[in-house]
Amino acid sequence: MDDITALILDDHAAFRRGFARLDDAEGAEQLGAVWDALALHLEIHAEAEERILYPHLLRQRSDEAKEETDDAIRDHNKIRDAIDAAKHHEVGSDEWWKAVWDARRENSEHLTEEEDEVLPDFRKHAGMQLRLELGERWLAFYGEHPSGKGLTFTDKDPKRYIQENS
């Protein structure tokens, strides 16, 4: 069985590798192939966190949960917006690279905050049984949505999200 926090960290490592692959890609075809897969994974991951992890973090009612969730939703929105911006430019163009670098920067900041603040807070307040149950839900979510099937990747209002999930 997998702990949800370990699965999230696995995704984080995959994102770092994906951006490194992007650094090594040559030509529009390679860039597009690497970016499309990475962007999709970023989108699915954000949606999984918003459906599985953050509602439980909010229910723990730790002092930091609302602030951490607000930050995460805002970060996810910025990453989504950068991914969307890249879609409007030719792969490899200066404008495309700007959007991709915006996504990279926002993602890097988000991963650091999540790894240094959110996940330790969650581990402190969630028992291992809950973490394992959420890990099962995480894996099922990815299985139910291959290639993002059935998901809509849209920004969320942080205040509304917190209100609806607390």
N, C-alpha and C positions, 0 to 999 in steps of 0.2 A: 504494500500500500504506500501511496505517496502523500506526503505532507504538502498542502497547498503552497506553503512558503517555499519549499524546495522546488516545486514546479514553476513558480513565478521566477525564482532565481535562474532556473534553467532557461526560461524564455529570455531573461535579461542577458545571459551569456550568448544566446543565439543572436540577439540584436547587435551586440558588440561585434560578433563575428561577421554579421551581415554588413555592417558599415565598413569593416575592414575589407571585405570582399569588394565592396563598391569602390574603395580606394584603388584596388588592383584591377578592376574591370577596364577593358579597353574597347572603345568604340561604342556607338549608340546601341547596338544590339545587346552587347554584354551588359552595359549600364542599365538598360531597360529591363533585362531579365532579372538581374540582381535586385534592382530597386522595386520592381513589381512584387516579387516574393517577399521582400523585407517590409514594404509598405503594408501589404495585406496582413502579414503576421503582427505588425504593430497595431493595426486596426482591430484584429480579432482579440489580441491580448487585452487591449483597453476595454473592449466590450465585456470580456470574461471577468476582468477585475471589477467592473462596475456592476455586474450581475451577481458575482459570487463573493469576492473578498470584502469590498467596501460596505455593503449592507451589514455584514457581520461585525466589522470594525465599529461601525456606528452603534450597533446594539450593545456593544461592550461598555459603552458610555464612559470610556476613559477620558481624562481631561483633554487629551490631544486629538481624539477621534474626529471631531467635527472639523477642526482646522486642517488636519492631515487629509481628510476626504475632500474638503474644499480645494486644497492645493492640487490634489491628484486629478480631480475633474477638470480644473483649469488647465493643468499640464496636458491631459488627454486631448482637450479641445485644441490647444496650440499645436500638438502633433498632428491631429486630424486636419487642421487648417493648412499646415505646411504640406501634408500629403496631397490634399486637394489642389493646392497651388501648383505643385509639380505637374499635375495632370494637364494643366493649361499651357504647358511649354514644351517645346521640342526637347527630347531627351538629349542631355549633354550640353544644352545651351547655357549661357550664363544665368538666365532666369531660372532654369530648371535646377542648376546647381545651388542657386541661392535658396530655393524652396527646400531642396534636399538637406542642405546644411542647417537650415532653420529647424527641420525635423530632427536632425542629429543632435543639435545643441539642446533643444527642448527635451528630447528623449534622455540624453545624458544627465541633465539636471534632474529629471524625474526619477531615473533609476537610482541616483545617489540619494535623493530624499527618501525614496521608498525603502531602500536597503538600510539606510542609517536611522530612519525614524519609524516609518509605518510598519514594516515587518517585525522589528523588535517589539514595538508596542503591541502588535497583534499576538506575537508569541507569548508575551508576558500575560496577556489576559485570556487567551484561548487555550483550552486544554488540547492535549494531543488527539483525543478522539474527534473533536470538532475539526481540527486541522486535517485529519485523515479523511473525514467525511467530505469536507470541502475539496480536498484533493481529488476524490472520486468524482465529485460534481464538475471539477475543472476538466478532467480528462473526458468526461461524458460530453461537456459543452463543446470541446474541440471536435469530438467524434460526430456530434450532431450537426456541426456547421463546417463541413469540409470546404476549404477555400472560401469561407465566409458565407456559405449558402444560408439564405434566410435572415441574414443580419443587415441592418441599415446602420451605416457608420455616420452618425450625426452628433453634433455638439450637444451638450447637456447644460442646463442652467444649474450651477453648483448649489445655490440656495434651495431650489426646488428639489434637486436630487437628494439633498440631505434631509429635507422635510419629509419626502416620500419614503425614505429608507431608514429613518430613525425609529 
